[in-house]
Amino acid sequence: MVERLKGKRVLITGAAQGIGLAIAEAFVREDAAVFLIDTDEARLAAAAAGLRAKGGRVGYMRADITDVPAIAAAVSQAASEIGPINALVNNAGVNVFAEPLETSDAEWDRCFDINLKGAWNCAKSVLPGLIEQGGGVILNIASTHAFTIIQHTFPYPLAKHALLGMTKSLGLEYAAKNIRVNALAPGYVATQKVIDYWNGFPDPEAAKAETMKLHPGGRIATPEEIAMAAVFMISDECPFMNATCLTVDGGLSVQQHPA
């Protein structure tokens, strides 16, 4: 598969590792130019170097999505390095899991500042350019937490529900401007975050086994499987797909309870 994303100049947040890096790798394979942002500068530089070694057109900048001037600077630098951004992948996020009454104000603010407001900061920064160019694509990486609830994960699902609402709102608001805004909802994915989650239990292997049992296929997704769904969502293969969410969770959210 080559050139499915030819002509796309994509800003990807949280791109130094995990799903974000897998998306960047898949996009480069499909001939997109990518601009990576993350707060981990060392990993970000290594990721960019790896992609360039494979022939990718890649720019990068350390930036925190909660810092509006930094995001504006990243969009400007991206335009200089790879051309005006015409697609955005809002991938950066953070897990904040707690009991509701044990959630501190600081945890609440951190959850919403990164998972919701950060995504809006990036969308707000690229939307004027998309309008000026006559169209573009925004893809928000949501979660099955955007429409299901797991106890003891408060307030993360609230932020992801809101992100899905923002996706629908922006999709309708800018449809006439030829701008598509969609979400992609992974379930469990084999990233370092999930490994860290398992390692938080007294018996990590038992925790991992319980996670696998939740899935009809007995396994969780790879970052590459999420990335290929993102390729489709950013490509021109789904031009009439707007203000909606594609779920990629192996059937996790469909079954009422594991067998």
C-alpha positions as CSV (number, residue, x, y, z in Angstrom):
1,M,0.0,0.0,0.0
2,V,1.6,3.3,-1.1
3,E,0.5,6.8,-1.8
4,R,-2.9,6.5,-0.1
5,L,-2.0,9.7,1.7
6,K,-0.1,11.5,-1.0
7,G,-0.6,15.3,-0.6
8,K,-1.5,15.0,3.1
9,R,0.6,17.2,5.4
10,V,-0.3,15.9,8.9
11,L,0.3,17.2,12.3
12,I,0.3,14.3,14.8
13,T,0.3,14.9,18.6
14,G,1.7,12.5,21.1
15,A,3.9,11.1,18.3
16,A,7.0,10.0,20.1
17,Q,5.8,6.5,21.0
18,G,2.8,4.1,21.1
19,I,-0.2,4.7,18.9
20,G,1.1,8.2,17.8
21,L,4.4,6.8,16.5
22,A,2.7,3.9,14.8
23,I,0.4,6.4,13.1
24,A,3.3,8.4,11.9
25,E,5.1,5.3,10.6
26,A,1.9,4.2,8.7
27,F,1.4,7.7,7.3
28,V,5.0,7.9,6.0
29,R,4.6,4.5,4.3
30,E,1.5,6.0,2.6
31,D,3.4,9.0,1.3
32,A,2.2,11.6,3.8
33,A,4.4,14.4,5.1
34,V,4.2,14.4,8.9
35,F,5.0,16.9,11.6
36,L,5.4,15.4,15.0
37,I,4.8,17.0,18.4
38,D,5.3,15.6,21.9
39,T,6.6,16.6,25.3
40,D,9.4,14.0,25.3
41,E,12.0,15.7,23.2
42,A,14.6,12.8,23.2
43,R,12.0,10.2,22.0
44,L,10.6,12.7,19.6
45,A,14.0,13.3,18.0
46,A,14.6,9.6,17.8
47,A,11.2,9.0,16.2
48,A,11.8,11.7,13.6
49,A,15.3,10.4,12.8
50,G,13.9,6.8,12.3
51,L,11.2,8.0,10.0
52,R,13.6,10.1,7.9
53,A,15.9,7.1,7.6
54,K,13.0,5.4,5.9
55,G,12.6,8.3,3.4
56,G,9.9,10.1,5.2
57,R,9.3,13.8,5.0
58,V,9.3,14.6,8.6
59,G,9.4,17.7,10.9
60,Y,9.1,17.9,14.6
61,M,8.9,20.2,17.6
62,R,8.7,19.7,21.3
63,A,5.3,21.2,22.4
64,D,2.8,20.7,25.1
65,I,-0.8,20.7,23.8
66,T,-2.0,22.6,26.8
67,D,0.3,25.5,25.8
68,V,-1.6,27.5,23.2
69,P,1.3,29.7,22.0
70,A,3.5,26.5,21.6
71,I,0.9,24.8,19.5
72,A,0.6,27.9,17.3
73,A,4.3,28.0,16.9
74,A,4.3,24.3,16.0
75,V,1.7,24.8,13.3
76,S,3.8,27.7,11.9
77,Q,7.0,25.7,11.9
78,A,5.2,22.8,10.3
79,A,4.1,25.0,7.4
80,S,7.8,26.1,6.9
81,E,9.1,22.5,7.0
82,I,6.5,20.3,5.3
83,G,4.0,22.8,4.0
84,P,0.6,24.1,5.3
85,I,-1.0,21.5,7.5
86,N,-4.1,20.0,5.9
87,A,-4.8,17.2,8.4
88,L,-4.5,16.8,12.2
89,V,-4.4,13.7,14.4
90,N,-5.2,14.6,18.0
91,N,-3.6,11.6,19.6
92,A,-2.0,12.9,22.8
93,G,-3.7,11.9,25.9
94,V,-3.3,10.8,29.5
95,N,-4.9,8.2,31.7
96,V,-6.5,9.6,34.9
97,F,-8.2,6.8,36.7
98,A,-9.7,7.2,40.2
99,E,-12.8,6.8,42.4
100,P,-15.0,9.9,41.9
101,L,-14.9,11.1,45.4
102,E,-11.1,10.5,45.6
103,T,-10.4,12.6,42.4
104,S,-8.5,15.7,43.3
105,D,-9.1,19.0,41.5
106,A,-5.5,18.7,40.1
107,E,-6.3,15.3,38.6
108,W,-9.6,16.6,37.2
109,D,-7.8,19.6,35.6
110,R,-5.0,17.5,34.2
111,C,-7.5,15.0,32.7
112,F,-9.5,17.7,30.9
113,D,-6.6,20.0,30.1
114,I,-4.9,17.3,28.1
115,N,-7.6,14.9,26.9
116,L,-10.2,17.6,25.9
117,K,-8.8,21.1,25.9
118,G,-5.5,20.1,24.4
119,A,-7.3,18.5,21.5
120,W,-9.3,21.7,21.1
121,N,-6.2,23.8,21.3
122,C,-4.7,21.9,18.3
123,A,-8.0,21.9,16.3
124,K,-8.4,25.7,16.9
125,S,-4.8,26.2,15.6
126,V,-5.2,24.3,12.4
127,L,-8.8,25.2,11.5
128,P,-8.1,28.6,10.0
129,G,-5.6,27.1,7.6
130,L,-7.9,24.3,6.7
131,I,-10.6,26.8,5.8
132,E,-8.2,28.9,3.8
133,Q,-7.0,25.8,1.9
134,G,-10.6,24.8,1.1
135,G,-10.8,21.7,3.3
136,G,-9.0,19.2,5.4
137,V,-9.4,16.5,8.0
138,I,-9.2,16.3,11.8
139,L,-9.1,12.9,13.5
140,N,-9.5,12.7,17.3
141,I,-8.2,9.5,18.9
142,A,-10.9,8.8,21.4
143,S,-11.5,5.5,23.2
144,T,-14.2,3.0,23.9
145,H,-14.3,5.1,27.2
146,A,-16.1,7.7,25.0
147,F,-19.3,5.6,25.0
148,T,-18.9,3.0,27.7
149,I,-18.1,3.3,31.4
150,I,-15.6,1.2,33.5
151,Q,-15.9,1.7,37.2
152,H,-13.0,3.3,39.0
153,T,-11.7,5.1,35.9
154,F,-13.2,8.5,36.7
155,P,-12.8,11.1,35.3
156,Y,-11.2,9.8,32.1
157,P,-14.5,8.6,30.5
158,L,-16.0,12.1,31.0
159,A,-13.2,13.7,29.0
160,K,-13.5,11.1,26.2
161,H,-17.3,11.4,26.1
162,A,-16.7,15.2,25.7
163,L,-14.1,14.6,23.0
164,L,-16.6,12.6,21.0
165,G,-19.1,15.5,21.5
166,M,-16.6,18.0,20.2
167,T,-15.9,15.7,17.2
168,K,-19.6,15.8,16.3
169,S,-20.0,19.5,16.9
170,L,-17.0,20.5,14.8
171,G,-17.9,18.0,12.1
172,L,-21.2,19.7,11.6
173,E,-19.9,23.2,12.1
174,Y,-17.4,22.9,9.3
175,A,-18.9,20.4,6.9
176,A,-19.8,23.1,4.4
177,K,-16.1,24.2,4.4
178,N,-15.1,20.7,3.2
179,I,-13.6,19.8,6.6
180,R,-14.2,16.4,8.0
181,V,-13.9,15.8,11.7
182,N,-14.1,12.3,13.0
183,A,-13.0,10.1,15.9
184,L,-11.3,6.8,16.2
185,A,-12.0,4.7,19.3
186,P,-9.5,2.0,20.2
187,G,-10.1,-0.4,23.0
188,Y,-7.1,-2.0,24.7
189,V,-3.9,-1.6,22.7
190,A,-0.5,-3.1,23.3
191,T,1.3,0.1,24.3
192,Q,3.5,1.0,27.3
193,K,0.5,2.6,29.0
194,V,-1.3,-0.7,29.0
195,I,1.8,-2.5,30.2
196,D,2.1,0.0,33.0
197,Y,-1.5,-0.6,33.9
198,W,-0.9,-4.3,34.2
199,N,2.2,-3.7,36.2
200,G,0.2,-1.8,38.7
201,F,-1.4,-5.0,39.9
202,P,0.2,-7.4,42.4
203,D,0.2,-10.1,39.7
204,P,0.8,-8.4,36.3
205,E,0.5,-11.6,34.3
206,A,-2.9,-12.4,35.9
207,A,-4.1,-8.8,35.1
208,K,-2.9,-9.3,31.5
209,A,-4.8,-12.6,31.2
210,E,-8.0,-10.9,32.5
211,T,-7.7,-8.2,29.9
212,M,-7.3,-10.7,27.1
213,K,-10.3,-12.6,28.4
214,L,-12.5,-9.5,27.9
215,H,-11.9,-9.7,24.1
216,P,-13.8,-12.2,21.9
217,G,-10.6,-12.9,20.0
218,G,-8.6,-13.4,23.1
219,R,-6.1,-10.7,22.3
220,I,-5.8,-6.9,22.2
221,A,-4.9,-4.6,19.3
222,T,-1.4,-3.7,18.1
223,P,-0.6,0.0,17.6
224,E,-0.2,-0.8,13.9
225,E,-3.8,-2.0,13.6
226,I,-5.0,1.3,15.0
227,A,-2.6,3.2,12.7
228,M,-4.1,1.5,9.6
229,A,-7.6,2.5,10.6
230,A,-6.2,6.1,11.0
231,V,-4.8,5.9,7.4
232,F,-8.3,5.2,6.2
233,M,-9.9,8.0,8.2
234,I,-7.4,10.6,7.0
235,S,-7.4,9.4,3.4
236,D,-9.8,10.4,0.6
237,E,-11.3,6.9,0.7
238,C,-14.0,8.0,3.1
239,P,-15.0,11.5,1.8
240,F,-18.6,11.3,3.1
241,M,-17.6,10.1,6.6
242,N,-18.0,13.0,9.0
243,A,-18.9,13.8,12.6
244,T,-18.8,10.1,13.5
245,C,-16.6,7.6,15.3
246,L,-15.0,4.4,14.1
247,T,-14.5,1.8,16.8
248,V,-11.5,-0.6,16.6
249,D,-11.7,-2.8,19.7
250,G,-12.0,-6.4,18.5
251,G,-15.6,-6.5,19.7
252,L,-14.8,-5.5,23.3
253,S,-17.5,-2.9,23.6
254,V,-20.2,-5.0,21.9
255,Q,-20.4,-8.0,24.2
256,Q,-22.4,-7.6,27.5
257,H,-19.9,-9.7,29.5
258,P,-17.1,-12.1,28.7
259,A,-18.0,-15.8,28.1
